[in-house]
Amino acid sequence: MYFKDIIAQQETIERLVQYAQNGTVPHAMLFTGPEGVGKLQTAIAFARYMLCRDRGNGADSCGHCPSCVKMDKLVHPDLHFVYPVINKSKSAGRSTISDDEISPWREIVLENHYFGFEEWLSAIDAENKQARIFVTESESINEKLSLKSVEGGYKIVIIWHAEKMKVECANSLLKLLEEPPAGTVFILTTDSPELLLETIVSRTQRIEFKRLPQKEIMEKLTGPGYLLDPETAQKIAHLSAGSWLKAIDTLRINTESEEFLNYFIQFMRLTYARRLKDLKEWSETIASNGREWQKRFLQYCQRMIRENFISNFGRPELNYMTESERQFSVKFAPFVNENNIIGLMETLSDAQRDIEQNVNSKMVFFDLSLKTIMLMKQ
C-alpha cells in the first residue's frame, strides 16, 4: 500500500508527508473517521514511507529499497500490527494476541487493501464470538518496543479498531503512549473515537478522515479494474455515502441484482398472497445459500423497500434503480407506504442481524415471511 493507492485524502497525506520530511512526526496519532475511507490504508502507506530508505524528498515511498520489499509482504521487523482477535487461548494466564493471527491478517490486507470489520471476523472464523484486543497484547507490545529497532530507524505500531481494546489493555498502554521509547510511533485507527478512553485520546494527535467525494468514487469505478459505465458508477457512488467499502458492497450487490430481484419479486408476491407452503420452500431456497450471500440479499431487500417508498413521491431523480427494478416498482411501490415502511425496514434489519449471529437461516427467513405478510396488508 502506497500513498498513490489511497482514494482521495490528499490533504491528510500531504500533512503526513510534511511531518516525515520535517522530522516532526507525532509519537502517537489517532486516525478517526467513518468506516471505509482509508484510515488503515493510510496508516500502512505512512509506515512504509517512514521506513523507506530511499524516499528522499519524494511524495511517496521508493518501492525498491530493502524496506519497501519487506513492506510488500508486510514482514518488516520494525512494523507491528495490533487488531481485534477472538480469544482461542486455552491458557488462563494468556489470551490470544494479534501475532497469533498474523497469517490471515497479512492475507486480507494484501489481497483486499480496503476491507471491513465483518470481513476480518469471517477471515478468523469468529462466528458469533466477540473480537477484542486483550490485556496480553499490551505485554507483547511492551516486549517488542523494549528492543532496539532492527533496521535502525523508526519502530511503528498500528492499532486497528483501537476502540476494541479492553480497559485493562488500554490502561496498560497509557504510559507507553505518553512516553514511548525513542523513535517509536503509534498510529491508532477507529471508526468510533467516543468509545476510547479519554486518557487514550488525550495522549494522541487526532487526524480526521473525511468521507470520500462522489466524484472520486466515480473516477475509481470507471477506471482500471472496474470500468463501469458512468451511470452505474454514479448510482453506486451516490449509495456509498462517501465510503469505498460501501461502494464495493453496493457493486457486489449490483452484479447480483438480477438474481436478487427475482427472489425479491417472489418474496413480495408470495407474502401478499399469503401462500405459506410456497413461502416455506422459498425460505429453504434462500437458506441454502451461504451466510454472506444471505446478508447481501437482505441488504438488497432493504434497498428495494426504501427505493419503492421514495418512488411514491414522484421524484425520479431521487431513485436509483435498474430498468428491471423500475418496471416491477410501477405496480409494487404503492404497497410500501407510511403505515408499513418502518416495520418492513426493521424486520429486514432484524433478520440480517440474526443471520450475522448465526441463527438458523430457515427459521430466520420463514419468520421474516410471516412478519412481512402482516406488514404488506397495512
C-alpha positions as CSV (number, residue, x, y, z in Angstrom):
1,M,0.0,0.0,0.0
2,Y,1.4,3.3,-1.1
3,F,0.0,6.9,-0.8
4,K,-0.9,6.6,-4.5
5,D,-3.2,3.8,-3.7
6,I,-5.3,5.8,-1.3
7,I,-8.6,7.1,-2.6
8,A,-8.8,10.9,-2.0
9,Q,-7.5,12.0,1.4
10,Q,-4.8,14.0,-0.4
11,E,-4.8,16.8,2.2
12,T,-4.2,14.3,5.0
13,I,-1.4,12.6,3.0
14,E,0.4,15.9,2.4
15,R,0.2,16.6,6.1
16,L,1.8,13.3,7.0
17,V,4.5,13.6,4.3
18,Q,5.4,17.0,5.8
19,Y,5.7,15.5,9.2
20,A,8.1,12.9,8.0
21,Q,10.2,15.3,5.9
22,N,10.4,17.8,8.7
23,G,11.2,15.2,11.4
24,T,8.1,16.3,13.4
25,V,6.1,13.0,13.3
26,P,3.9,12.9,16.5
27,H,4.7,9.9,18.7
28,A,1.1,8.9,18.9
29,M,-1.7,9.7,16.3
30,L,-5.4,8.8,16.2
31,F,-6.9,8.4,12.8
32,T,-10.6,8.8,13.0
33,G,-13.5,8.9,10.6
34,P,-16.2,6.8,9.0
35,E,-15.6,3.2,8.0
36,G,-14.2,2.6,4.5
37,V,-12.5,6.0,4.0
38,G,-8.9,4.7,4.1
39,K,-7.6,5.1,7.7
40,L,-5.8,1.8,8.0
41,Q,-4.6,2.0,4.4
42,T,-3.1,5.5,5.0
43,A,-1.5,4.2,8.2
44,I,0.2,1.4,6.3
45,A,1.3,3.7,3.5
46,F,2.7,6.2,6.1
47,A,4.5,3.4,7.9
48,R,6.1,2.4,4.5
49,Y,7.0,6.0,3.8
50,M,8.7,6.4,7.2
51,L,10.6,3.1,7.0
52,C,11.6,3.6,3.3
53,R,15.4,4.1,2.9
54,D,15.4,5.8,-0.4
55,R,12.4,8.2,-0.5
56,G,14.5,11.3,-0.3
57,N,12.2,14.3,-0.6
58,G,9.7,12.4,-2.7
59,A,6.0,12.3,-2.0
60,D,5.8,8.5,-1.8
61,S,8.0,5.5,-1.0
62,C,10.6,4.4,-3.5
63,G,9.2,0.9,-3.9
64,H,12.6,-0.8,-4.4
65,C,14.7,-0.5,-1.3
66,P,15.0,-3.4,1.1
67,S,12.5,-1.9,3.5
68,C,9.9,-1.5,0.7
69,V,10.5,-5.1,-0.4
70,K,9.7,-6.2,3.1
71,M,6.6,-4.0,3.2
72,D,5.3,-5.6,0.0
73,K,4.7,-8.7,2.2
74,L,4.1,-6.9,5.5
75,V,7.1,-8.6,7.1
76,H,9.1,-5.5,8.1
77,P,10.5,-6.3,11.5
78,D,10.0,-2.7,12.8
79,L,6.3,-2.6,11.9
80,H,3.9,-4.1,14.4
81,F,0.2,-4.6,13.9
82,V,-2.4,-4.8,16.7
83,Y,-6.0,-5.7,15.8
84,P,-9.1,-7.4,17.5
85,V,-9.0,-11.2,17.7
86,I,-11.0,-14.0,19.2
87,N,-9.6,-15.5,22.4
88,K,-8.7,-19.0,21.3
89,S,-6.1,-19.5,24.0
90,K,-6.6,-22.3,26.5
91,S,-4.2,-20.8,29.0
92,A,-5.8,-18.9,31.9
93,G,-2.8,-16.6,32.1
94,R,-2.5,-15.7,28.4
95,S,-5.1,-14.6,25.9
96,T,-4.8,-14.7,22.1
97,I,-2.8,-11.8,20.6
98,S,-2.5,-10.3,17.2
99,D,0.7,-12.3,16.3
100,D,-1.4,-15.5,16.6
101,E,-3.5,-14.4,13.6
102,I,-0.8,-12.7,11.6
103,S,-1.2,-15.0,8.6
104,P,-4.9,-14.2,7.9
105,W,-4.1,-10.6,8.7
106,R,-1.4,-10.3,6.0
107,E,-3.6,-12.2,3.5
108,I,-6.6,-10.0,3.9
109,V,-4.6,-6.7,3.9
110,L,-2.6,-7.6,0.8
111,E,-5.5,-9.1,-1.1
112,N,-8.2,-6.6,-0.3
113,H,-6.5,-3.4,0.7
114,Y,-9.9,-1.9,1.7
115,F,-11.8,-4.3,3.9
116,G,-14.3,-4.1,6.8
117,F,-14.5,-5.4,10.3
118,E,-17.0,-8.1,9.3
119,E,-14.7,-9.4,6.6
120,W,-11.9,-9.7,9.2
121,L,-14.2,-11.6,11.6
122,S,-15.0,-14.0,8.8
123,A,-11.3,-14.4,8.0
124,I,-10.6,-15.6,11.5
125,D,-13.7,-17.7,11.8
126,A,-15.1,-15.6,14.6
127,E,-18.7,-16.9,14.1
128,N,-20.7,-15.1,16.8
129,K,-17.8,-14.5,19.2
130,Q,-16.7,-11.0,20.1
131,A,-13.3,-9.9,18.9
132,R,-11.3,-7.7,21.3
133,I,-7.7,-6.5,22.0
134,F,-6.9,-8.3,25.2
135,V,-4.5,-7.2,28.0
136,T,-1.9,-9.8,27.0
137,E,-1.5,-7.6,23.8
138,S,-0.1,-4.7,25.9
139,E,2.5,-7.1,27.3
140,S,3.5,-8.1,23.8
141,I,3.8,-4.5,22.7
142,N,5.9,-3.6,25.7
143,E,8.2,-6.5,25.0
144,K,8.6,-5.6,21.3
145,L,9.3,-1.9,22.0
146,S,11.9,-2.7,24.7
147,L,14.2,-4.0,21.9
148,K,16.1,-1.7,19.5
149,S,14.9,-1.1,16.0
150,V,16.1,-4.0,13.8
151,E,17.0,-1.7,10.9
152,G,18.0,1.4,12.9
153,G,15.0,3.6,12.1
154,Y,11.5,4.0,13.4
155,K,9.5,1.4,15.3
156,I,5.9,1.7,14.3
157,V,2.8,0.2,16.0
158,I,-0.5,0.3,14.1
159,I,-3.6,-0.4,16.3
160,W,-6.6,-1.1,14.1
161,H,-10.0,-0.6,15.7
162,A,-8.4,0.8,18.8
163,E,-11.9,1.1,20.4
164,K,-11.9,-2.7,20.8
165,M,-9.1,-2.6,23.4
166,K,-10.3,-3.9,26.7
167,V,-9.9,-1.4,29.5
168,E,-7.1,-3.3,31.1
169,C,-5.2,-3.2,27.8
170,A,-5.8,0.5,27.2
171,N,-4.7,1.4,30.7
172,S,-1.5,-0.7,30.3
173,L,-0.7,1.3,27.1
174,L,-1.1,4.7,28.7
175,K,2.4,5.2,29.8
176,L,3.8,3.9,26.5
177,L,1.7,6.4,24.6
178,E,2.8,9.2,26.9
179,E,6.5,8.4,26.9
180,P,7.2,5.9,24.2
181,P,10.8,4.6,23.6
182,A,12.8,6.9,21.2
183,G,11.9,6.5,17.6
184,T,8.6,4.8,18.3
185,V,5.4,5.9,16.6
186,F,1.9,4.7,17.5
187,I,-1.0,5.0,14.9
188,L,-4.4,4.2,16.3
189,T,-7.4,3.9,13.9
190,T,-11.0,3.9,14.9
191,D,-14.5,4.5,13.5
192,S,-15.8,5.2,17.0
193,P,-13.5,7.6,18.9
194,E,-16.2,8.1,21.5
195,L,-15.7,4.5,22.7
196,L,-12.0,5.1,23.5
197,L,-10.8,6.1,27.0
198,E,-10.5,9.8,27.2
199,T,-7.0,9.3,28.7
200,I,-6.0,7.5,25.4
201,V,-7.5,10.2,23.2
202,S,-5.7,13.0,25.2
203,R,-2.3,11.3,24.6
204,T,-2.7,11.3,20.8
205,Q,-2.8,13.8,18.0
206,R,-6.2,13.4,16.3
207,I,-6.3,13.3,12.5
208,E,-9.8,13.4,11.0
209,F,-10.5,11.5,7.7
210,K,-13.3,12.9,5.6
211,R,-15.9,11.0,3.6
212,L,-14.8,10.4,0.0
213,P,-16.3,12.7,-2.6
214,Q,-18.7,11.0,-5.0
215,K,-16.6,12.3,-7.9
216,E,-13.5,10.4,-6.6
217,I,-15.5,7.2,-6.1
218,M,-17.0,7.6,-9.7
219,E,-13.5,8.0,-11.1
220,K,-12.3,4.9,-9.4
221,L,-15.2,2.8,-10.5
222,T,-14.9,3.9,-14.1
223,G,-11.1,3.4,-14.2
224,P,-8.9,0.3,-14.5
225,G,-10.0,-2.7,-12.6
226,Y,-13.7,-1.8,-12.7
227,L,-14.5,0.0,-16.0
228,L,-18.2,0.7,-15.0
229,D,-20.3,2.8,-17.2
230,P,-20.8,6.4,-15.9
231,E,-24.5,5.9,-15.0
232,T,-23.8,2.8,-12.9
233,A,-20.8,4.4,-11.3
234,Q,-22.8,7.4,-10.4
235,K,-25.5,5.3,-8.8
236,I,-23.0,3.3,-6.7
237,A,-21.2,6.5,-5.7
238,H,-24.4,8.0,-4.5
239,L,-25.4,4.9,-2.4
240,S,-21.9,4.7,-0.9
241,A,-22.3,7.7,1.4
242,G,-18.6,8.5,0.9
243,S,-17.3,5.1,1.9
244,W,-15.3,3.0,-0.5
245,L,-16.3,-0.1,1.4
246,K,-20.0,0.6,0.9
247,A,-19.2,1.3,-2.8
248,I,-17.6,-2.1,-3.1
249,D,-20.5,-3.8,-1.3
250,T,-23.0,-2.0,-3.5
251,L,-21.1,-3.0,-6.6
252,R,-21.2,-6.6,-5.4
253,I,-24.9,-6.4,-4.9
254,N,-25.3,-4.6,-8.2
255,T,-23.7,-7.6,-10.0
256,E,-26.1,-9.9,-8.2
257,S,-29.1,-7.6,-8.6
258,E,-31.0,-9.6,-11.3
259,E,-30.8,-12.8,-9.2
260,F,-31.8,-10.8,-6.0
261,L,-34.6,-9.0,-7.9
262,N,-36.1,-12.3,-8.9
263,Y,-36.1,-13.6,-5.3
264,F,-37.4,-10.3,-4.0
265,I,-40.3,-10.4,-6.5
266,Q,-41.1,-13.9,-5.5
267,F,-41.0,-13.0,-1.8
268,M,-43.3,-10.0,-2.2
269,R,-45.8,-11.8,-4.3
270,L,-45.9,-14.9,-2.1
271,T,-46.3,-12.8,1.1
272,Y,-49.1,-10.7,-0.4
273,A,-50.9,-13.8,-1.5
274,R,-50.2,-15.5,1.9
275,R,-49.0,-18.7,0.3
276,L,-47.4,-20.2,3.3
277,K,-46.4,-23.5,1.7
278,D,-44.6,-21.7,-1.1
279,L,-43.0,-19.3,1.3
280,K,-41.6,-22.2,3.3
281,E,-40.0,-23.6,0.1
282,W,-38.8,-20.0,-0.8
283,S,-37.2,-19.8,2.7
284,E,-35.4,-23.1,2.3
285,T,-34.1,-22.0,-1.1
286,I,-32.7,-18.7,0.3
287,A,-31.3,-20.5,3.3
288,S,-29.3,-22.9,1.0
289,N,-27.0,-20.1,0.1
290,G,-24.0,-19.0,2.2
291,R,-24.5,-16.5,5.0
292,E,-22.6,-13.7,3.2
293,W,-24.9,-14.2,0.3
294,Q,-27.9,-14.1,2.6
295,K,-26.7,-10.9,4.2
296,R,-26.2,-9.2,0.8
297,F,-29.7,-10.3,-0.2
298,L,-31.2,-8.8,2.9
299,Q,-29.3,-5.6,2.2
300,Y,-30.7,-5.6,-1.3
301,C,-34.3,-6.1,0.1
302,Q,-33.8,-3.1,2.4
303,R,-32.6,-1.0,-0.6
304,M,-35.6,-2.1,-2.7
305,I,-38.1,-1.3,0.1
306,R,-36.5,2.2,0.5
307,E,-36.4,2.9,-3.2
308,N,-40.0,1.9,-3.7
309,F,-41.2,4.1,-0.8
310,I,-39.3,7.1,-2.3
311,S,-40.8,6.4,-5.7
312,N,-44.2,7.2,-4.3
313,F,-43.2,10.9,-4.0
314,G,-42.9,11.3,-7.8
315,R,-39.3,12.4,-7.8
316,P,-37.5,10.1,-10.2
317,E,-34.2,12.0,-9.7
318,L,-34.1,10.6,-6.1
319,N,-34.4,7.0,-7.2
320,Y,-31.5,4.7,-8.1
321,M,-33.0,1.5,-9.7
322,T,-32.2,-0.5,-12.8
323,E,-34.8,-0.7,-15.6
324,S,-36.0,-4.1,-14.4
325,E,-36.4,-2.8,-10.9
326,R,-38.3,0.2,-12.1
327,Q,-40.7,-1.9,-14.1
328,F,-41.6,-4.0,-11.0
329,S,-41.9,-0.9,-8.9
330,V,-44.6,0.7,-11.1
331,K,-47.2,-1.7,-9.5
332,F,-45.4,-2.6,-6.3
333,A,-44.5,0.8,-4.9
334,P,-48.0,1.7,-3.6
335,F,-47.8,-1.3,-1.3
336,V,-44.9,0.3,0.5
337,N,-46.3,3.3,2.4
338,E,-46.1,5.3,5.6
339,N,-48.0,2.6,7.5
340,N,-45.5,-0.2,7.0
341,I,-42.2,1.3,5.8
342,I,-40.7,1.4,9.3
343,G,-41.9,-2.1,10.2
344,L,-40.6,-3.5,6.9
345,M,-37.2,-2.0,7.3
346,E,-36.9,-3.0,11.0
347,T,-38.0,-6.6,10.2
348,L,-35.4,-6.9,7.4
349,S,-32.7,-5.4,9.6
350,D,-33.5,-7.8,12.4
351,A,-33.3,-10.7,10.0
352,Q,-29.9,-9.5,8.9
353,R,-28.7,-9.2,12.5
354,D,-29.9,-12.8,13.2
355,I,-28.0,-14.1,10.1
356,E,-24.9,-12.4,11.3
357,Q,-25.4,-14.0,14.7
358,N,-25.7,-17.5,13.1
359,V,-29.3,-18.1,13.9
360,N,-30.8,-20.9,11.9
361,S,-31.4,-19.5,8.4
362,K,-34.5,-21.4,7.5
363,M,-36.2,-20.1,10.7
364,V,-35.0,-16.6,10.1
365,F,-36.4,-16.4,6.6
366,F,-39.7,-18.1,7.3
367,D,-40.2,-15.9,10.4
368,L,-39.4,-12.9,8.1
369,S,-42.1,-14.2,5.7
370,L,-44.7,-14.4,8.4
371,K,-44.0,-10.8,9.7
372,T,-44.0,-9.4,6.1
373,I,-47.4,-11.0,5.4
374,M,-48.9,-8.8,8.2
375,L,-47.0,-5.7,7.2
376,M,-47.9,-5.9,3.5
377,K,-51.6,-5.6,4.4
378,Q,-51.2,-2.3,6.2
